[in-house]
Amino acid sequence: MKKVIIVGGGFAGLNAAKGLGNKKNIEVTLIDSRNHHLFQPLLYQVAMAGLSPADIAMPIREILKKFKNVRVLQGNVESLKLAERTIVTDFGEKSYDYLILACGAKHTYFSHSEWEVFAPGLKTIEQATEIRRRVLTAFEKAERENDPLDQKKHLTFVIVGGGPTGVELAGAIGEMSRFTIAKEFRNIDPKLTKVILIEAGPRILPSFTEASSSQATRDLEKLGVQVWTSSPVTQVDDRGVAVGEERINAATVLWAAGVKASHLNNYLGLKLDQSGRVPVRGDMCLHQFPEVFVCGDQASVTMEGSDEPLPGLAPVALQQGRYVARQVIREVQGKPRENFKYHNKGQMATIGRSRAVAEMGKFRFSGFLAWMTWLLVHIYYLTGFKNRLFVVIQWAWAYISFDRGARLIVDKEWRFYAD
Amino acid sequence: MKKVIIVGGGFAGLNAAKGLGNKKNIEVTLIDSRNHHLFQPLLYQVAMAGLSPADIAMPIREILKKFKNVRVLQGNVESLKLAERTIVTDFGEKSYDYLILACGAKHTYFSHSEWEVFAPGLKTIEQATEIRRRVLTAFEKAERENDPLDQKKHLTFVIVGGGPTGVELAGAIGEMSRFTIAKEFRNIDPKLTKVILIEAGPRILPSFTEASSSQATRDLEKLGVQVWTSSPVTQVDDRGVAVGEERINAATVLWAAGVKASHLNNYLGLKLDQSGRVPVRGDMCLHQFPEVFVCGDQASVTMEGSDEPLPGLAPVALQQGRYVARQVIREVQGKPRENFKYHNKGQMATIGRSRAVAEMGKFRFSGFLAWMTWLLVHIYYLTGFKNRLFVVIQWAWAYISFDRGARLIVDKEWRFYAD
């Protein structure tokens, strides 16, 4: 019986567990600090009050319950002892025959961690509800404010980072203020809302073609979003952001500008890349420890014929997770390993209702067709029949009513209420 | 133009605002510390992972958007200056011609507020998700625990208070451990779960008849819930609870034992009752200040022919809110006030799936029929077509699949994740 430990229940870890599920002579323990698998591509919709957290998060043990050889434990992995084939958790040490590390990435502020309090990122359910709280509270404060300068500050939203998440957040805030909120306020004209998307590089969506990038900029501008490119942010504080000499007063700043791989990579004894990712062999394992696989956002994998490592996208992690499971099974069966091959499924970003940009191989399209494709692809990949059904209904409702289903301001902390 | 200020967007305040909506010569400002109206009768289902917060909470300004004379402000009312017809909020003072106080109640620990940290109550969305976190985390900890005594402690759940909320919580935990969780754990037998409902008085559901009370006890016992009556809790701490000499070791203790009306009652200059409620005239206003109405859980109203004040139930608050709106309109039109009359719609409590007890006038029924009635009544009163639709779908799903839709452990506090 070979003991496999999987750390992380994201796309990579979950698919590795599924691949190893109910396989002979293999015993799997999946450890995650959360009880749920999070469908991160739709997390921005929770932040924008379109979906509820439970719509895109599912208990890992529920997803894996049919695999009798898989055990799920909620806990933190604190460090790794690769030489002893042991991991250290907050509930004791665990030994393994194979270790699959799939802990993903969190956002980074490029040595300015003091900015986080003013500009939350978007990687967890808590952060999504915090962003939702800040955005909705800004409108509430603007409504009760009589000073026009303060009102203007409350109605200014800055999103730092022009990747897909930044574009999706900016588009959603633009749309929210134009359509959803407009009818419900008496003291403000929500159309006064200013949404500014700031990107350090020369264009937004840098991983897309220039044509898609221009299309996305135009689509955002139609929603009233101002796009600032070649604008590296130099300061974030309680007044707003600075871009060199320029200053924007904004009550709400959101961060979508950079990610860094899990801190567990520091225990691997290897030089990490700029984003903290660890270089792995062609079969996704460590050079010195072939029984240790690293996949998803935690690994840096460069395919033959390319200079760039694979991007931190769900399809990459999903394929790597499945691939690693197959290699473990092959080895247990006495077969040699194969090399990982990535099947590029393309990339997409959505901009408010009815608009998106998509690139699949040589095909590039935008507008309603791209948006419908985006919808179908995300529904298809979403885990669990119930979640799919609920998201479809909420989207249909939102499309017809211009309403957002989950406009709930929940307190950041759990307060005591009794005397 | 008469200025009406309503404090509180619960059943009483919301229905007062609806009653005054689009009425001539009346200008309404509704102030609530939250942006949402909460359908509290279903809050226990959020705590028990059956529904998502957004399913039972709706933005107040969305509900009232069609009333052009109603303005909604999110903010805290800090004190009252009745002689000056002014309220003091955290965004300044506001004057009124009519004031409608409908701030409800929070739970109380009978001079033991230090118990709250060990035994959260259930009045807000935050508390519901905190209870959900504790209950689900207890199962997670039991799964990774090897010491049988610690495991037993994690699997012991104590609910203090045998009113409808306590009964509903106990039934739901019993059911959750029997059906939903059983298949997904490897290291524990979730049937080992011990659920204890503790009531200080001689029987649970004291506001119901003795027959209903006995029926509910039998139904709870079928779900494995142990009912302890005549058992006043004397201590709550991190080990569990004490009832006199007896001790129960429990990792999870929930509080459903008592409520106290809003602290704003302290500004009314009147002697309050045991639950902090203020006595009002037959027309729901203060004796000295007929322009100040108090309704819902904040007021103590005794109908003719009864010794007991009206209970803190949604139908009472709803009828009082509507009634007060009518009186303001009458007075603005120069008509005299009428007295408040309460139409008793009965009471209900549900116990797990397919079981409930209900009393309506002389009719008393239980079992599946009562449960169906409970479902229909709650769906009928739930605000908003979308919320109704979603709750119906989730209930149907849960009924078929024995699954709970929102088994999500969300952190208590928003943590910082960046370096």
HADDOCK unambig.tbl for C-alpha pairs under 7 A between the chains (distance, minus, plus):
assign (segid A and resid 35 and name CA) (segid B and resid 408 and name CA) 6.96 0.50 0.50
assign (segid A and resid 35 and name CA) (segid B and resid 409 and name CA) 6.26 0.50 0.50
assign (segid A and resid 36 and name CA) (segid B and resid 408 and name CA) 6.53 0.50 0.50
assign (segid A and resid 52 and name CA) (segid B and resid 52 and name CA) 6.85 0.50 0.50
assign (segid A and resid 52 and name CA) (segid B and resid 54 and name CA) 6.63 0.50 0.50
assign (segid A and resid 54 and name CA) (segid B and resid 52 and name CA) 6.63 0.50 0.50
assign (segid A and resid 54 and name CA) (segid B and resid 406 and name CA) 5.06 0.50 0.50
assign (segid A and resid 54 and name CA) (segid B and resid 408 and name CA) 6.50 0.50 0.50
assign (segid A and resid 59 and name CA) (segid B and resid 407 and name CA) 6.37 0.50 0.50
assign (segid A and resid 59 and name CA) (segid B and resid 408 and name CA) 6.75 0.50 0.50
assign (segid A and resid 61 and name CA) (segid B and resid 184 and name CA) 5.92 0.50 0.50
assign (segid A and resid 62 and name CA) (segid B and resid 184 and name CA) 6.30 0.50 0.50
assign (segid A and resid 65 and name CA) (segid B and resid 183 and name CA) 6.80 0.50 0.50
assign (segid A and resid 65 and name CA) (segid B and resid 184 and name CA) 5.15 0.50 0.50
assign (segid A and resid 71 and name CA) (segid B and resid 186 and name CA) 6.47 0.50 0.50
assign (segid A and resid 73 and name CA) (segid B and resid 144 and name CA) 6.32 0.50 0.50
assign (segid A and resid 74 and name CA) (segid B and resid 140 and name CA) 6.23 0.50 0.50
assign (segid A and resid 106 and name CA) (segid B and resid 417 and name CA) 6.90 0.50 0.50
assign (segid A and resid 106 and name CA) (segid B and resid 418 and name CA) 6.66 0.50 0.50
assign (segid A and resid 107 and name CA) (segid B and resid 418 and name CA) 5.89 0.50 0.50
assign (segid A and resid 108 and name CA) (segid B and resid 418 and name CA) 5.39 0.50 0.50
assign (segid A and resid 108 and name CA) (segid B and resid 419 and name CA) 6.62 0.50 0.50
assign (segid A and resid 113 and name CA) (segid B and resid 418 and name CA) 6.23 0.50 0.50
assign (segid A and resid 113 and name CA) (segid B and resid 419 and name CA) 5.88 0.50 0.50
assign (segid A and resid 126 and name CA) (segid B and resid 410 and name CA) 6.70 0.50 0.50
assign (segid A and resid 126 and name CA) (segid B and resid 411 and name CA) 6.75 0.50 0.50
assign (segid A and resid 126 and name CA) (segid B and resid 414 and name CA) 5.83 0.50 0.50
assign (segid A and resid 127 and name CA) (segid B and resid 414 and name CA) 6.93 0.50 0.50
assign (segid A and resid 140 and name CA) (segid B and resid 74 and name CA) 6.24 0.50 0.50
assign (segid A and resid 144 and name CA) (segid B and resid 73 and name CA) 6.29 0.50 0.50
assign (segid A and resid 183 and name CA) (segid B and resid 65 and name CA) 6.80 0.50 0.50
assign (segid A and resid 184 and name CA) (segid B and resid 61 and name CA) 5.91 0.50 0.50
assign (segid A and resid 184 and name CA) (segid B and resid 62 and name CA) 6.29 0.50 0.50
assign (segid A and resid 184 and name CA) (segid B and resid 65 and name CA) 5.15 0.50 0.50
assign (segid A and resid 186 and name CA) (segid B and resid 71 and name CA) 6.46 0.50 0.50
assign (segid A and resid 406 and name CA) (segid B and resid 54 and name CA) 5.08 0.50 0.50
assign (segid A and resid 407 and name CA) (segid B and resid 59 and name CA) 6.34 0.50 0.50
assign (segid A and resid 408 and name CA) (segid B and resid 35 and name CA) 6.94 0.50 0.50
assign (segid A and resid 408 and name CA) (segid B and resid 36 and name CA) 6.53 0.50 0.50
assign (segid A and resid 408 and name CA) (segid B and resid 54 and name CA) 6.53 0.50 0.50
assign (segid A and resid 408 and name CA) (segid B and resid 59 and name CA) 6.75 0.50 0.50
assign (segid A and resid 409 and name CA) (segid B and resid 35 and name CA) 6.25 0.50 0.50
assign (segid A and resid 410 and name CA) (segid B and resid 126 and name CA) 6.69 0.50 0.50
assign (segid A and resid 411 and name CA) (segid B and resid 126 and name CA) 6.77 0.50 0.50
assign (segid A and resid 412 and name CA) (segid B and resid 413 and name CA) 6.28 0.50 0.50
assign (segid A and resid 412 and name CA) (segid B and resid 414 and name CA) 6.09 0.50 0.50
assign (segid A and resid 413 and name CA) (segid B and resid 412 and name CA) 6.31 0.50 0.50
assign (segid A and resid 413 and name CA) (segid B and resid 413 and name CA) 4.87 0.50 0.50
assign (segid A and resid 413 and name CA) (segid B and resid 414 and name CA) 6.84 0.50 0.50
assign (segid A and resid 414 and name CA) (segid B and resid 126 and name CA) 5.86 0.50 0.50
assign (segid A and resid 414 and name CA) (segid B and resid 127 and name CA) 6.95 0.50 0.50
assign (segid A and resid 414 and name CA) (segid B and resid 412 and name CA) 6.12 0.50 0.50
assign (segid A and resid 414 and name CA) (segid B and resid 413 and name CA) 6.83 0.50 0.50
assign (segid A and resid 417 and name CA) (segid B and resid 106 and name CA) 6.88 0.50 0.50
assign (segid A and resid 418 and name CA) (segid B and resid 106 and name CA) 6.68 0.50 0.50
assign (segid A and resid 418 and name CA) (segid B and resid 107 and name CA) 5.91 0.50 0.50
assign (segid A and resid 418 and name CA) (segid B and resid 108 and name CA) 5.41 0.50 0.50
assign (segid A and resid 418 and name CA) (segid B and resid 113 and name CA) 6.22 0.50 0.50
assign (segid A and resid 419 and name CA) (segid B and resid 108 and name CA) 6.68 0.50 0.50
assign (segid A and resid 419 and name CA) (segid B and resid 113 and name CA) 5.94 0.50 0.50
